[in-house]
Amino acid sequence: MGVTAGQRASVSAVVADADTAISAGSGDVPVLATPRLLALAEAAAVAAIAPHLAPGMTSVGTSASLEHRRASPVGAEVVVEAELTEVDGRLG
């Protein structure tokens, strides 16, 4: 099938103490840290395309657009969605 624009995936996680802004050093409140949110988004991006890559192939992101919609306290479930919007061919 190959990698094509429009491929999507989502990942979910329950916020733990290790995921908070306090733990990440990115803030002083016990809510999901934006760096942790970005890591979840990258996991969703990998999940969207990995099944479509040939063995031994990989992909890297060059841009991220992140919308952190609300504060998520410890114990909250978050769902992160990713969509491949462009394929720029083999660059390396």
PDB file of N, CA, C and O in Angstrom, chain B, residues numbered from 101:
ATOM      1  N   MET B 101       0.826  -1.201   0.000  1.00  0.00           N
ATOM      2  CA  MET B 101       0.000   0.000   0.000  1.00  0.00           C
ATOM      3  C   MET B 101       0.860   1.251   0.000  1.00  0.00           C
ATOM      4  O   MET B 101       0.547   2.206  -0.710  1.00  0.00           O
ATOM      5  N   GLY B 102       1.941   1.273   0.780  1.00  0.00           N
ATOM      6  CA  GLY B 102       2.825   2.417   0.806  1.00  0.00           C
ATOM      7  C   GLY B 102       2.338   3.530   1.714  1.00  0.00           C
ATOM      8  O   GLY B 102       1.203   3.526   2.190  1.00  0.00           O
ATOM      9  N   VAL B 103       3.224   4.479   1.937  1.00  0.00           N
ATOM     10  CA  VAL B 103       2.917   5.618   2.788  1.00  0.00           C
ATOM     11  C   VAL B 103       2.251   6.695   1.935  1.00  0.00           C
ATOM     12  O   VAL B 103       2.807   7.137   0.930  1.00  0.00           O
ATOM     13  N   THR B 104       1.052   7.112   2.349  1.00  0.00           N
ATOM     14  CA  THR B 104       0.321   8.131   1.611  1.00  0.00           C
ATOM     15  C   THR B 104      -0.291   9.137   2.578  1.00  0.00           C
ATOM     16  O   THR B 104      -0.596   8.812   3.726  1.00  0.00           O
ATOM     17  N   ALA B 105      -0.460  10.338   2.105  1.00  0.00           N
ATOM     18  CA  ALA B 105      -1.113  11.365   2.917  1.00  0.00           C
ATOM     19  C   ALA B 105      -2.490  10.869   3.331  1.00  0.00           C
ATOM     20  O   ALA B 105      -3.167  10.166   2.580  1.00  0.00           O
ATOM     21  N   GLY B 106      -2.885  11.246   4.527  1.00  0.00           N
ATOM     22  CA  GLY B 106      -4.190  10.876   5.038  1.00  0.00           C
ATOM     23  C   GLY B 106      -4.162   9.718   6.020  1.00  0.00           C
ATOM     24  O   GLY B 106      -5.157   9.465   6.700  1.00  0.00           O
ATOM     25  N   GLN B 107      -3.043   9.012   6.108  1.00  0.00           N
ATOM     26  CA  GLN B 107      -2.964   7.919   7.072  1.00  0.00           C
ATOM     27  C   GLN B 107      -3.012   8.498   8.477  1.00  0.00           C
ATOM     28  O   GLN B 107      -2.373   9.509   8.768  1.00  0.00           O
ATOM     29  N   ARG B 108      -3.786   7.836   9.353  1.00  0.00           N
ATOM     30  CA  ARG B 108      -4.045   8.355  10.687  1.00  0.00           C
ATOM     31  C   ARG B 108      -3.886   7.262  11.728  1.00  0.00           C
ATOM     32  O   ARG B 108      -4.005   6.074  11.431  1.00  0.00           O
ATOM     33  N   ALA B 109      -3.618   7.683  12.941  1.00  0.00           N
ATOM     34  CA  ALA B 109      -3.614   6.765  14.085  1.00  0.00           C
ATOM     35  C   ALA B 109      -3.786   7.597  15.341  1.00  0.00           C
ATOM     36  O   ALA B 109      -3.588   8.812  15.337  1.00  0.00           O
ATOM     37  N   SER B 110      -4.159   6.919  16.413  1.00  0.00           N
ATOM     38  CA  SER B 110      -4.260   7.595  17.696  1.00  0.00           C
ATOM     39  C   SER B 110      -3.660   6.707  18.770  1.00  0.00           C
ATOM     40  O   SER B 110      -3.615   5.485  18.635  1.00  0.00           O
ATOM     41  N   VAL B 111      -3.207   7.335  19.827  1.00  0.00           N
ATOM     42  CA  VAL B 111      -2.724   6.615  21.003  1.00  0.00           C
ATOM     43  C   VAL B 111      -3.412   7.231  22.210  1.00  0.00           C
ATOM     44  O   VAL B 111      -3.791   8.403  22.200  1.00  0.00           O
ATOM     45  N   SER B 112      -3.565   6.429  23.236  1.00  0.00           N
ATOM     46  CA  SER B 112      -4.158   6.957  24.465  1.00  0.00           C
ATOM     47  C   SER B 112      -3.251   6.615  25.627  1.00  0.00           C
ATOM     48  O   SER B 112      -2.475   5.661  25.569  1.00  0.00           O
ATOM     49  N   ALA B 113      -3.353   7.391  26.666  1.00  0.00           N
ATOM     50  CA  ALA B 113      -2.549   7.181  27.873  1.00  0.00           C
ATOM     51  C   ALA B 113      -3.290   7.780  29.054  1.00  0.00           C
ATOM     52  O   ALA B 113      -4.093   8.702  28.906  1.00  0.00           O
ATOM     53  N   VAL B 114      -3.008   7.242  30.216  1.00  0.00           N
ATOM     54  CA  VAL B 114      -3.525   7.811  31.455  1.00  0.00           C
ATOM     55  C   VAL B 114      -2.386   8.601  32.083  1.00  0.00           C
ATOM     56  O   VAL B 114      -1.290   8.071  32.270  1.00  0.00           O
ATOM     57  N   VAL B 115      -2.635   9.852  32.406  1.00  0.00           N
ATOM     58  CA  VAL B 115      -1.602  10.726  32.957  1.00  0.00           C
ATOM     59  C   VAL B 115      -1.147  10.209  34.319  1.00  0.00           C
ATOM     60  O   VAL B 115      -1.951  10.002  35.228  1.00  0.00           O
ATOM     61  N   ALA B 116       0.161  10.006  34.435  1.00  0.00           N
ATOM     62  CA  ALA B 116       0.783   9.575  35.687  1.00  0.00           C
ATOM     63  C   ALA B 116       1.657  10.706  36.227  1.00  0.00           C
ATOM     64  O   ALA B 116       1.912  11.687  35.528  1.00  0.00           O
ATOM     65  N   ASP B 117       2.106  10.568  37.453  1.00  0.00           N
ATOM     66  CA  ASP B 117       2.969  11.594  38.043  1.00  0.00           C
ATOM     67  C   ASP B 117       4.184  11.880  37.172  1.00  0.00           C
ATOM     68  O   ASP B 117       4.615  13.029  37.072  1.00  0.00           O
ATOM     69  N   ALA B 118       4.743  10.846  36.540  1.00  0.00           N
ATOM     70  CA  ALA B 118       5.931  11.016  35.702  1.00  0.00           C
ATOM     71  C   ALA B 118       5.645  11.811  34.431  1.00  0.00           C
ATOM     72  O   ALA B 118       6.580  12.267  33.774  1.00  0.00           O
ATOM     73  N   ASP B 119       4.371  11.987  34.068  1.00  0.00           N
ATOM     74  CA  ASP B 119       3.979  12.700  32.845  1.00  0.00           C
ATOM     75  C   ASP B 119       3.708  14.186  33.075  1.00  0.00           C
ATOM     76  O   ASP B 119       3.425  14.912  32.122  1.00  0.00           O
ATOM     77  N   THR B 120       3.790  14.645  34.310  1.00  0.00           N
ATOM     78  CA  THR B 120       3.369  16.011  34.628  1.00  0.00           C
ATOM     79  C   THR B 120       4.412  17.069  34.288  1.00  0.00           C
ATOM     80  O   THR B 120       5.593  16.774  34.104  1.00  0.00           O
ATOM     81  N   ALA B 121       3.944  18.289  34.210  1.00  0.00           N
ATOM     82  CA  ALA B 121       4.831  19.425  33.965  1.00  0.00           C
ATOM     83  C   ALA B 121       5.864  19.555  35.078  1.00  0.00           C
ATOM     84  O   ALA B 121       7.007  19.939  34.828  1.00  0.00           O
ATOM     85  N   ILE B 122       5.469  19.238  36.292  1.00  0.00           N
ATOM     86  CA  ILE B 122       6.413  19.294  37.406  1.00  0.00           C
ATOM     87  C   ILE B 122       7.551  18.308  37.160  1.00  0.00           C
ATOM     88  O   ILE B 122       8.723  18.664  37.285  1.00  0.00           O
ATOM     89  N   SER B 123       7.207  17.078  36.813  1.00  0.00           N
ATOM     90  CA  SER B 123       8.215  16.044  36.591  1.00  0.00           C
ATOM     91  C   SER B 123       9.100  16.364  35.395  1.00  0.00           C
ATOM     92  O   SER B 123      10.302  16.104  35.426  1.00  0.00           O
ATOM     93  N   ALA B 124       8.521  16.923  34.348  1.00  0.00           N
ATOM     94  CA  ALA B 124       9.276  17.241  33.132  1.00  0.00           C
ATOM     95  C   ALA B 124      10.085  18.523  33.264  1.00  0.00           C
ATOM     96  O   ALA B 124      10.944  18.805  32.429  1.00  0.00           O
ATOM     97  N   GLY B 125       9.816  19.293  34.300  1.00  0.00           N
ATOM     98  CA  GLY B 125      10.512  20.569  34.459  1.00  0.00           C
ATOM     99  C   GLY B 125      10.005  21.646  33.520  1.00  0.00           C
ATOM    100  O   GLY B 125      10.705  22.624  33.257  1.00  0.00           O
ATOM    101  N   SER B 126       8.787  21.471  33.010  1.00  0.00           N
ATOM    102  CA  SER B 126       8.243  22.449  32.062  1.00  0.00           C
ATOM    103  C   SER B 126       7.128  23.293  32.671  1.00  0.00           C
ATOM    104  O   SER B 126       6.458  24.045  31.962  1.00  0.00           O
ATOM    105  N   GLY B 127       6.932  23.174  33.962  1.00  0.00           N
ATOM    106  CA  GLY B 127       5.905  23.954  34.635  1.00  0.00           C
ATOM    107  C   GLY B 127       5.836  23.555  36.088  1.00  0.00           C
ATOM    108  O   GLY B 127       6.607  22.721  36.563  1.00  0.00           O
ATOM    109  N   ASP B 128       4.892  24.168  36.785  1.00  0.00           N
ATOM    110  CA  ASP B 128       4.813  23.912  38.230  1.00  0.00           C
ATOM    111  C   ASP B 128       3.437  23.417  38.676  1.00  0.00           C
ATOM    112  O   ASP B 128       3.027  23.626  39.817  1.00  0.00           O
ATOM    113  N   VAL B 129       2.732  22.756  37.750  1.00  0.00           N
ATOM    114  CA  VAL B 129       1.423  22.208  38.089  1.00  0.00           C
ATOM    115  C   VAL B 129       1.389  20.718  37.739  1.00  0.00           C
ATOM    116  O   VAL B 129       2.076  20.288  36.812  1.00  0.00           O
ATOM    117  N   PRO B 130       0.597  19.925  38.471  1.00  0.00           N
ATOM    118  CA  PRO B 130       0.549  18.484  38.238  1.00  0.00           C
ATOM    119  C   PRO B 130      -0.437  18.101  37.123  1.00  0.00           C
ATOM    120  O   PRO B 130      -1.412  17.388  37.357  1.00  0.00           O
ATOM    121  N   VAL B 131      -0.162  18.586  35.923  1.00  0.00           N
ATOM    122  CA  VAL B 131      -0.974  18.263  34.744  1.00  0.00           C
ATOM    123  C   VAL B 131      -0.042  17.759  33.645  1.00  0.00           C
ATOM    124  O   VAL B 131       1.175  17.918  33.737  1.00  0.00           O
ATOM    125  N   LEU B 132      -0.614  17.154  32.608  1.00  0.00           N
ATOM    126  CA  LEU B 132       0.180  16.614  31.508  1.00  0.00           C
ATOM    127  C   LEU B 132       1.121  17.675  30.955  1.00  0.00           C
ATOM    128  O   LEU B 132       0.694  18.769  30.586  1.00  0.00           O
ATOM    129  N   ALA B 133       2.393  17.344  30.902  1.00  0.00           N
ATOM    130  CA  ALA B 133       3.408  18.261  30.375  1.00  0.00           C
ATOM    131  C   ALA B 133       3.325  18.314  28.856  1.00  0.00           C
ATOM    132  O   ALA B 133       3.091  17.296  28.205  1.00  0.00           O
ATOM    133  N   THR B 134       3.515  19.487  28.303  1.00  0.00           N
ATOM    134  CA  THR B 134       3.510  19.629  26.851  1.00  0.00           C
ATOM    135  C   THR B 134       4.588  18.763  26.195  1.00  0.00           C
ATOM    136  O   THR B 134       4.311  18.170  25.152  1.00  0.00           O
ATOM    137  N   PRO B 135       5.811  18.654  26.750  1.00  0.00           N
ATOM    138  CA  PRO B 135       6.782  17.739  26.130  1.00  0.00           C
ATOM    139  C   PRO B 135       6.289  16.284  26.100  1.00  0.00           C
ATOM    140  O   PRO B 135       6.575  15.561  25.146  1.00  0.00           O
ATOM    141  N   ARG B 136       5.571  15.858  27.105  1.00  0.00           N
ATOM    142  CA  ARG B 136       5.021  14.501  27.125  1.00  0.00           C
ATOM    143  C   ARG B 136       3.921  14.362  26.077  1.00  0.00           C
ATOM    144  O   ARG B 136       3.795  13.320  25.432  1.00  0.00           O
ATOM    145  N   LEU B 137       3.124  15.419  25.911  1.00  0.00           N
ATOM    146  CA  LEU B 137       2.101  15.422  24.875  1.00  0.00           C
ATOM    147  C   LEU B 137       2.742  15.275  23.496  1.00  0.00           C
ATOM    148  O   LEU B 137       2.244  14.530  22.652  1.00  0.00           O
ATOM    149  N   LEU B 138       3.837  15.979  23.272  1.00  0.00           N
ATOM    150  CA  LEU B 138       4.540  15.866  21.993  1.00  0.00           C
ATOM    151  C   LEU B 138       5.063  14.448  21.784  1.00  0.00           C
ATOM    152  O   LEU B 138       4.999  13.930  20.669  1.00  0.00           O
ATOM    153  N   ALA B 139       5.578  13.814  22.831  1.00  0.00           N
ATOM    154  CA  ALA B 139       6.056  12.433  22.714  1.00  0.00           C
ATOM    155  C   ALA B 139       4.902  11.494  22.342  1.00  0.00           C
ATOM    156  O   ALA B 139       5.087  10.577  21.542  1.00  0.00           O
ATOM    157  N   LEU B 140       3.737  11.712  22.908  1.00  0.00           N
ATOM    158  CA  LEU B 140       2.568  10.906  22.544  1.00  0.00           C
ATOM    159  C   LEU B 140       2.170  11.151  21.089  1.00  0.00           C
ATOM    160  O   LEU B 140       1.777  10.222  20.382  1.00  0.00           O
ATOM    161  N   ALA B 141       2.273  12.402  20.649  1.00  0.00           N
ATOM    162  CA  ALA B 141       1.957  12.721  19.256  1.00  0.00           C
ATOM    163  C   ALA B 141       2.928  12.020  18.309  1.00  0.00           C
ATOM    164  O   ALA B 141       2.523  11.525  17.258  1.00  0.00           O
ATOM    165  N   GLU B 142       4.200  11.977  18.676  1.00  0.00           N
ATOM    166  CA  GLU B 142       5.178  11.280  17.843  1.00  0.00           C
ATOM    167  C   GLU B 142       4.878   9.780  17.802  1.00  0.00           C
ATOM    168  O   GLU B 142       5.046   9.146  16.760  1.00  0.00           O
ATOM    169  N   ALA B 143       4.438   9.211  18.920  1.00  0.00           N
ATOM    170  CA  ALA B 143       4.065   7.797  18.942  1.00  0.00           C
ATOM    171  C   ALA B 143       2.873   7.542  18.016  1.00  0.00           C
ATOM    172  O   ALA B 143       2.825   6.520  17.331  1.00  0.00           O
ATOM    173  N   ALA B 144       1.924   8.462  17.996  1.00  0.00           N
ATOM    174  CA  ALA B 144       0.774   8.321  17.096  1.00  0.00           C
ATOM    175  C   ALA B 144       1.212   8.431  15.641  1.00  0.00           C
ATOM    176  O   ALA B 144       0.689   7.718  14.784  1.00  0.00           O
ATOM    177  N   ALA B 145       2.160   9.310  15.354  1.00  0.00           N
ATOM    178  CA  ALA B 145       2.659   9.458  13.986  1.00  0.00           C
ATOM    179  C   ALA B 145       3.341   8.175  13.518  1.00  0.00           C
ATOM    180  O   ALA B 145       3.145   7.741  12.383  1.00  0.00           O
ATOM    181  N   VAL B 146       4.132   7.576  14.386  1.00  0.00           N
ATOM    182  CA  VAL B 146       4.780   6.305  14.051  1.00  0.00           C
ATOM    183  C   VAL B 146       3.725   5.235  13.801  1.00  0.00           C
ATOM    184  O   VAL B 146       3.829   4.472  12.841  1.00  0.00           O
ATOM    185  N   ALA B 147       2.719   5.177  14.651  1.00  0.00           N
ATOM    186  CA  ALA B 147       1.663   4.176  14.504  1.00  0.00           C
ATOM    187  C   ALA B 147       0.902   4.349  13.188  1.00  0.00           C
ATOM    188  O   ALA B 147       0.406   3.374  12.624  1.00  0.00           O
ATOM    189  N   ALA B 148       0.810   5.575  12.705  1.00  0.00           N
ATOM    190  CA  ALA B 148       0.072   5.837  11.465  1.00  0.00           C
ATOM    191  C   ALA B 148       0.784   5.282  10.242  1.00  0.00           C
ATOM    192  O   ALA B 148       0.130   4.843   9.297  1.00  0.00           O
ATOM    193  N   ILE B 149       2.112   5.294  10.242  1.00  0.00           N
ATOM    194  CA  ILE B 149       2.816   4.899   9.020  1.00  0.00           C
ATOM    195  C   ILE B 149       3.592   3.598   9.115  1.00  0.00           C
ATOM    196  O   ILE B 149       3.866   2.981   8.086  1.00  0.00           O
ATOM    197  N   ALA B 150       3.953   3.161  10.308  1.00  0.00           N
ATOM    198  CA  ALA B 150       4.803   1.965  10.445  1.00  0.00           C
ATOM    199  C   ALA B 150       4.264   0.748   9.700  1.00  0.00           C
ATOM    200  O   ALA B 150       5.047   0.030   9.077  1.00  0.00           O
ATOM    201  N   PRO B 151       2.958   0.488   9.738  1.00  0.00           N
ATOM    202  CA  PRO B 151       2.458  -0.697   9.020  1.00  0.00           C
ATOM    203  C   PRO B 151       2.606  -0.609   7.500  1.00  0.00           C
ATOM    204  O   PRO B 151       2.456  -1.612   6.803  1.00  0.00           O
ATOM    205  N   HIS B 152       2.897   0.576   6.990  1.00  0.00           N
ATOM    206  CA  HIS B 152       2.947   0.801   5.548  1.00  0.00           C
ATOM    207  C   HIS B 152       4.375   0.935   5.012  1.00  0.00           C
ATOM    208  O   HIS B 152       4.570   1.158   3.818  1.00  0.00           O
ATOM    209  N   LEU B 153       5.363   0.800   5.883  1.00  0.00           N
ATOM    210  CA  LEU B 153       6.752   0.913   5.472  1.00  0.00           C
ATOM    211  C   LEU B 153       7.321  -0.455   5.119  1.00  0.00           C
ATOM    212  O   LEU B 153       6.952  -1.465   5.719  1.00  0.00           O
ATOM    213  N   ALA B 154       8.208  -0.479   4.155  1.00  0.00           N
ATOM    214  CA  ALA B 154       8.898  -1.713   3.788  1.00  0.00           C
ATOM    215  C   ALA B 154       9.847  -2.104   4.926  1.00  0.00           C
ATOM    216  O   ALA B 154      10.303  -1.240   5.675  1.00  0.00           O
ATOM    217  N   PRO B 155      10.139  -3.380   5.057  1.00  0.00           N
ATOM    218  CA  PRO B 155      11.083  -3.813   6.099  1.00  0.00           C
ATOM    219  C   PRO B 155      12.402  -3.048   6.001  1.00  0.00           C
ATOM    220  O   PRO B 155      12.939  -2.849   4.912  1.00  0.00           O
ATOM    221  N   GLY B 156      12.905  -2.630   7.144  1.00  0.00           N
ATOM    222  CA  GLY B 156      14.166  -1.894   7.192  1.00  0.00           C
ATOM    223  C   GLY B 156      14.039  -0.405   6.926  1.00  0.00           C
ATOM    224  O   GLY B 156      15.027   0.323   7.017  1.00  0.00           O
ATOM    225  N   MET B 157      12.843   0.059   6.599  1.00  0.00           N
ATOM    226  CA  MET B 157      12.631   1.482   6.318  1.00  0.00           C
ATOM    227  C   MET B 157      12.090   2.181   7.559  1.00  0.00           C
ATOM    228  O   MET B 157      11.492   1.553   8.433  1.00  0.00           O
ATOM    229  N   THR B 158      12.308   3.476   7.619  1.00  0.00           N
ATOM    230  CA  THR B 158      11.783   4.286   8.707  1.00  0.00           C
ATOM    231  C   THR B 158      11.436   5.660   8.160  1.00  0.00           C
ATOM    232  O   THR B 158      11.614   5.927   6.972  1.00  0.00           O
ATOM    233  N   SER B 159      10.954   6.506   9.010  1.00  0.00           N
ATOM    234  CA  SER B 159      10.625   7.877   8.634  1.00  0.00           C
ATOM    235  C   SER B 159      10.918   8.778   9.811  1.00  0.00           C
ATOM    236  O   SER B 159      10.887   8.348  10.964  1.00  0.00           O
ATOM    237  N   VAL B 160      11.201  10.019   9.513  1.00  0.00           N
ATOM    238  CA  VAL B 160      11.406  11.007  10.572  1.00  0.00           C
ATOM    239  C   VAL B 160      10.517  12.208  10.308  1.00  0.00           C
ATOM    240  O   VAL B 160      10.239  12.554   9.160  1.00  0.00           O
ATOM    241  N   GLY B 161      10.083  12.827  11.366  1.00  0.00           N
ATOM    242  CA  GLY B 161       9.286  14.042  11.231  1.00  0.00           C
ATOM    243  C   GLY B 161      10.185  15.260  11.111  1.00  0.00           C
ATOM    244  O   GLY B 161      11.286  15.285  11.661  1.00  0.00           O
ATOM    245  N   THR B 162       9.718  16.259  10.400  1.00  0.00           N
ATOM    246  CA  THR B 162      10.478  17.494  10.268  1.00  0.00           C
ATOM    247  C   THR B 162       9.703  18.700  10.779  1.00  0.00           C
ATOM    248  O   THR B 162      10.219  19.817  10.814  1.00  0.00           O
ATOM    249  N   SER B 163       8.456  18.458  11.176  1.00  0.00           N
ATOM    250  CA  SER B 163       7.620  19.551  11.668  1.00  0.00           C
ATOM    251  C   SER B 163       6.516  18.970  12.534  1.00  0.00           C
ATOM    252  O   SER B 163       6.032  17.864  12.293  1.00  0.00           O
ATOM    253  N   ALA B 164       6.129  19.729  13.538  1.00  0.00           N
ATOM    254  CA  ALA B 164       5.026  19.301  14.393  1.00  0.00           C
ATOM    255  C   ALA B 164       4.149  20.505  14.702  1.00  0.00           C
ATOM    256  O   ALA B 164       4.637  21.592  15.010  1.00  0.00           O
ATOM    257  N   SER B 165       2.856  20.286  14.611  1.00  0.00           N
ATOM    258  CA  SER B 165       1.888  21.302  15.008  1.00  0.00           C
ATOM    259  C   SER B 165       1.078  20.678  16.132  1.00  0.00           C
ATOM    260  O   SER B 165       0.448  19.637  15.943  1.00  0.00           O
ATOM    261  N   LEU B 166       1.091  21.299  17.285  1.00  0.00           N
ATOM    262  CA  LEU B 166       0.522  20.694  18.476  1.00  0.00           C
ATOM    263  C   LEU B 166      -0.532  21.605  19.077  1.00  0.00           C
ATOM    264  O   LEU B 166      -0.299  22.796  19.283  1.00  0.00           O
ATOM    265  N   GLU B 167      -1.693  21.033  19.355  1.00  0.00           N
ATOM    266  CA  GLU B 167      -2.760  21.775  20.020  1.00  0.00           C
ATOM    267  C   GLU B 167      -3.025  21.121  21.365  1.00  0.00           C
ATOM    268  O   GLU B 167      -3.549  20.009  21.431  1.00  0.00           O
ATOM    269  N   HIS B 168      -2.666  21.808  22.428  1.00  0.00           N
ATOM    270  CA  HIS B 168      -2.869  21.318  23.794  1.00  0.00           C
ATOM    271  C   HIS B 168      -4.184  21.934  24.262  1.00  0.00           C
ATOM    272  O   HIS B 168      -4.206  23.076  24.719  1.00  0.00           O
ATOM    273  N   ARG B 169      -5.277  21.185  24.150  1.00  0.00           N
ATOM    274  CA  ARG B 169      -6.627  21.732  24.306  1.00  0.00           C
ATOM    275  C   ARG B 169      -7.057  22.027  25.732  1.00  0.00           C
ATOM    276  O   ARG B 169      -7.837  22.950  25.968  1.00  0.00           O
ATOM    277  N   ARG B 170      -6.553  21.247  26.687  1.00  0.00           N
ATOM    278  CA  ARG B 170      -6.960  21.495  28.077  1.00  0.00           C
ATOM    279  C   ARG B 170      -5.952  20.851  29.011  1.00  0.00           C
ATOM    280  O   ARG B 170      -5.207  19.951  28.623  1.00  0.00           O
ATOM    281  N   ALA B 171      -5.943  21.324  30.232  1.00  0.00           N
ATOM    282  CA  ALA B 171      -5.080  20.722  31.242  1.00  0.00           C
ATOM    283  C   ALA B 171      -5.639  19.348  31.607  1.00  0.00           C
ATOM    284  O   ALA B 171      -6.842  19.191  31.813  1.00  0.00           O
ATOM    285  N   SER B 172      -4.748  18.356  31.684  1.00  0.00           N
ATOM    286  CA  SER B 172      -5.148  16.988  32.018  1.00  0.00           C
ATOM    287  C   SER B 172      -4.437  16.571  33.290  1.00  0.00           C
ATOM    288  O   SER B 172      -3.224  16.359  33.280  1.00  0.00           O
ATOM    289  N   PRO B 173      -5.175  16.451  34.387  1.00  0.00           N
ATOM    290  CA  PRO B 173      -4.546  16.109  35.667  1.00  0.00           C
ATOM    291  C   PRO B 173      -4.161  14.631  35.733  1.00  0.00           C
ATOM    292  O   PRO B 173      -4.572  13.827  34.896  1.00  0.00           O
ATOM    293  N   VAL B 174      -3.374  14.299  36.733  1.00  0.00           N
ATOM    294  CA  VAL B 174      -3.007  12.903  36.976  1.00  0.00           C
ATOM    295  C   VAL B 174      -4.291  12.075  37.063  1.00  0.00           C
ATOM    296  O   VAL B 174      -5.246  12.453  37.741  1.00  0.00           O
ATOM    297  N   GLY B 175      -4.293  10.952  36.369  1.00  0.00           N
ATOM    298  CA  GLY B 175      -5.455  10.068  36.345  1.00  0.00           C
ATOM    299  C   GLY B 175      -6.357  10.262  35.132  1.00  0.00           C
ATOM    300  O   GLY B 175      -7.189   9.404  34.838  1.00  0.00           O
ATOM    301  N   ALA B 176      -6.202  11.379  34.426  1.00  0.00           N
ATOM    302  CA  ALA B 176      -7.034  11.636  33.250  1.00  0.00           C
ATOM    303  C   ALA B 176      -6.539  10.809  32.069  1.00  0.00           C
ATOM    304  O   ALA B 176      -5.336  10.602  31.910  1.00  0.00           O
ATOM    305  N   GLU B 177      -7.471  10.338  31.242  1.00  0.00           N
ATOM    306  CA  GLU B 177      -7.086   9.664  30.007  1.00  0.00           C
ATOM    307  C   GLU B 177      -7.004  10.700  28.898  1.00  0.00           C
ATOM    308  O   GLU B 177      -7.899  11.532  28.748  1.00  0.00           O
ATOM    309  N   VAL B 178      -5.932  10.647  28.123  1.00  0.00           N
ATOM    310  CA  VAL B 178      -5.777  11.542  26.978  1.00  0.00           C
ATOM    311  C   VAL B 178      -5.676  10.697  25.716  1.00  0.00           C
ATOM    312  O   VAL B 178      -5.124   9.597  25.730  1.00  0.00           O
ATOM    313  N   VAL B 179      -6.214  11.226  24.635  1.00  0.00           N
ATOM    314  CA  VAL B 179      -6.134  10.578  23.334  1.00  0.00           C
ATOM    315  C   VAL B 179      -5.464  11.566  22.392  1.00  0.00           C
ATOM    316  O   VAL B 179      -5.873  12.722  22.282  1.00  0.00           O
ATOM    317  N   VAL B 180      -4.421  11.086  21.712  1.00  0.00           N
ATOM    318  CA  VAL B 180      -3.659  11.934  20.798  1.00  0.00           C
ATOM    319  C   VAL B 180      -3.790  11.341  19.401  1.00  0.00           C
ATOM    320  O   VAL B 180      -3.570  10.147  19.201  1.00  0.00           O
ATOM    321  N   GLU B 181      -4.149  12.186  18.439  1.00  0.00           N
ATOM    322  CA  GLU B 181      -4.335  11.742  17.062  1.00  0.00           C
ATOM    323  C   GLU B 181      -3.270  12.356  16.172  1.00  0.00           C
ATOM    324  O   GLU B 181      -2.861  13.500  16.375  1.00  0.00           O
ATOM    325  N   ALA B 182      -2.822  11.589  15.181  1.00  0.00           N
ATOM    326  CA  ALA B 182      -1.857  12.084  14.203  1.00  0.00           C
ATOM    327  C   ALA B 182      -2.360  11.752  12.810  1.00  0.00           C
ATOM    328  O   ALA B 182      -2.974  10.709  12.590  1.00  0.00           O
ATOM    329  N   GLU B 183      -2.092  12.654  11.870  1.00  0.00           N
ATOM    330  CA  GLU B 183      -2.447  12.432  10.476  1.00  0.00           C
ATOM    331  C   GLU B 183      -1.262  12.836   9.604  1.00  0.00           C
ATOM    332  O   GLU B 183      -0.717  13.930   9.757  1.00  0.00           O
ATOM    333  N   LEU B 184      -0.870  11.958   8.698  1.00  0.00           N
ATOM    334  CA  LEU B 184       0.179  12.273   7.739  1.00  0.00           C
ATOM    335  C   LEU B 184      -0.411  13.223   6.702  1.00  0.00           C
ATOM    336  O   LEU B 184      -1.378  12.877   6.024  1.00  0.00           O
ATOM    337  N   THR B 185       0.158  14.407   6.575  1.00  0.00           N
ATOM    338  CA  THR B 185      -0.399  15.404   5.660  1.00  0.00           C
ATOM    339  C   THR B 185       0.400  15.557   4.376  1.00  0.00           C
ATOM    340  O   THR B 185      -0.102  16.124   3.405  1.00  0.00           O
ATOM    341  N   GLU B 186       1.652  15.057   4.350  1.00  0.00           N
ATOM    342  CA  GLU B 186       2.466  15.216   3.149  1.00  0.00           C
ATOM    343  C   GLU B 186       3.533  14.134   3.103  1.00  0.00           C
ATOM    344  O   GLU B 186       4.097  13.761   4.132  1.00  0.00           O
ATOM    345  N   VAL B 187       3.802  13.640   1.916  1.00  0.00           N
ATOM    346  CA  VAL B 187       4.900  12.715   1.686  1.00  0.00           C
ATOM    347  C   VAL B 187       5.853  13.411   0.730  1.00  0.00           C
ATOM    348  O   VAL B 187       5.465  13.835  -0.358  1.00  0.00           O
ATOM    349  N   ASP B 188       7.121  13.522   1.156  1.00  0.00           N
ATOM    350  CA  ASP B 188       8.102  14.265   0.361  1.00  0.00           C
ATOM    351  C   ASP B 188       9.144  13.336  -0.240  1.00  0.00           C
ATOM    352  O   ASP B 188      10.246  13.771  -0.571  1.00  0.00           O
ATOM    353  N   GLY B 189       8.812  12.089  -0.380  1.00  0.00           N
ATOM    354  CA  GLY B 189       9.731  11.150  -0.996  1.00  0.00           C
ATOM    355  C   GLY B 189      10.892  10.772  -0.112  1.00  0.00           C
ATOM    356  O   GLY B 189      10.979  11.191   1.043  1.00  0.00           O
ATOM    357  N   ARG B 190      11.772   9.987  -0.660  1.00  0.00           N
ATOM    358  CA  ARG B 190      12.958   9.528   0.066  1.00  0.00           C
ATOM    359  C   ARG B 190      14.004  10.630   0.025  1.00  0.00           C
ATOM    360  O   ARG B 190      14.414  11.076  -1.047  1.00  0.00           O
ATOM    361  N   LEU B 191      14.429  11.063   1.203  1.00  0.00           N
ATOM    362  CA  LEU B 191      15.394  12.154   1.270  1.00  0.00           C
ATOM    363  C   LEU B 191      16.784  11.699   1.659  1.00  0.00           C
ATOM    364  O   LEU B 191      17.737  12.471   1.553  1.00  0.00           O
ATOM    365  N   GLY B 192      16.918  10.474   2.102  1.00  0.00           N
ATOM    366  CA  GLY B 192      18.247  10.046   2.558  1.00  0.00           C
ATOM    367  C   GLY B 192      18.574   8.655   2.154  1.00  0.00           C
ATOM    368  O   GLY B 192      19.656   8.159   2.466  1.00  0.00           O
TER     369      GLY B 192
END
